[in-house]
Amino acid sequence: MAGTDDTVADDDALFVLTAVLLTPAQFPSVLGDDYVAACAALGGLEPYADGYGLVLGQDSGGARWTVVVEDVSLVAVAIASWDCGMEYDLSPDDRSVVCALPGWPLALAVAAPGVPAPHDPLPDPGGDGPAALTPPDTDVWGPAQRRLGADEIALRWAQWRGQVDDATAFGPPGGPGPDDGAPADGTRSGPGPDGASARSAGTGKHPGVRRALEAARAYVGSPPPPGRIRSAFAPGGARTLRADGPGWSLVARTDDIAFILLDEEPGDVMTVGRGPELPGLLRSLDALAVRPS
């Protein structure tokens, strides 16, 4: 493999553009509600507990390729170095390569210099090769965009939390709580993807929010596939929780409130107040969650 600033000299070289982790604790959630689903979206990879690294690049002809490697630590070091603005030559050993899949599972806005524009490789002449990977369609609201919206809330929690006043978030008993997720009379514009708006919990009961919370409670008694519940660092000793299921995504802080996104409510973010039951639910989910090592 070669970095993107190298001169094209080897027809078999892969010019690396980026890399991502595919582990139970950290995977591109746009690909699925859990780690197992994300592996299935990548040509049916076995969902091994140690996970994989995904190296995305182009060959000397410009074709898109995704190389799946077992050396997760090497890929993690490369990603951390790039995030810090440092150069890192990501060149996994051939013995760690699991497979090379045509196409990219994620949309990239970059390309390797000195090679043709990115394009899918030609299909296998015998028709036995895997179909080229393509990014999920996020032009319309659906599961992929819902999960991307949840990613955005987790990343920009302070901005979203700033839209919800404490009277709503920590209302008195009998007020909005974890069973009372519903849109208020109005909506609040938020900084989320594609103009998503945040709706505060109201006095009614939104059936989709109730279903999501009931599904999350069911996880406590019957743990879901790996990656359905993930826990990450948050300030003040709290944790940022992420839980997903068919048709819904939840983002919460263990010391605060929760936001829920639904397939049935395009572009809306539903706020679930702290209430009497939410703290216990979040603690139970955090106990089940996988965490980055």
Secondary structure as GFF3:
##gff-version 3
##sequence-region A 1 293
A	DSSP	beta_strand	14	22	.	.	.	ID=ss1
A	DSSP	three_ten_helix	29	31	.	.	.	ID=ss2
A	DSSP	alpha_helix	35	41	.	.	.	ID=ss3
A	DSSP	beta_strand	52	59	.	.	.	ID=ss4
A	DSSP	beta_strand	64	69	.	.	.	ID=ss5
A	DSSP	alpha_helix	72	83	.	.	.	ID=ss6
A	DSSP	three_ten_helix	94	96	.	.	.	ID=ss7
A	DSSP	beta_strand	97	102	.	.	.	ID=ss8
A	DSSP	alpha_helix	143	155	.	.	.	ID=ss9
A	DSSP	alpha_helix	157	161	.	.	.	ID=ss10
A	DSSP	alpha_helix	166	169	.	.	.	ID=ss11
A	DSSP	beta_strand	188	189	.	.	.	ID=ss12
A	DSSP	three_ten_helix	193	195	.	.	.	ID=ss13
A	DSSP	beta_strand	197	199	.	.	.	ID=ss14
A	DSSP	alpha_helix	207	221	.	.	.	ID=ss15
A	DSSP	beta_strand	229	233	.	.	.	ID=ss16
A	DSSP	three_ten_helix	235	237	.	.	.	ID=ss17
A	DSSP	beta_strand	239	245	.	.	.	ID=ss18
A	DSSP	beta_strand	248	253	.	.	.	ID=ss19
A	DSSP	beta_strand	258	262	.	.	.	ID=ss20
A	DSSP	beta_strand	268	272	.	.	.	ID=ss21
A	DSSP	alpha_helix	278	288	.	.	.	ID=ss22
###
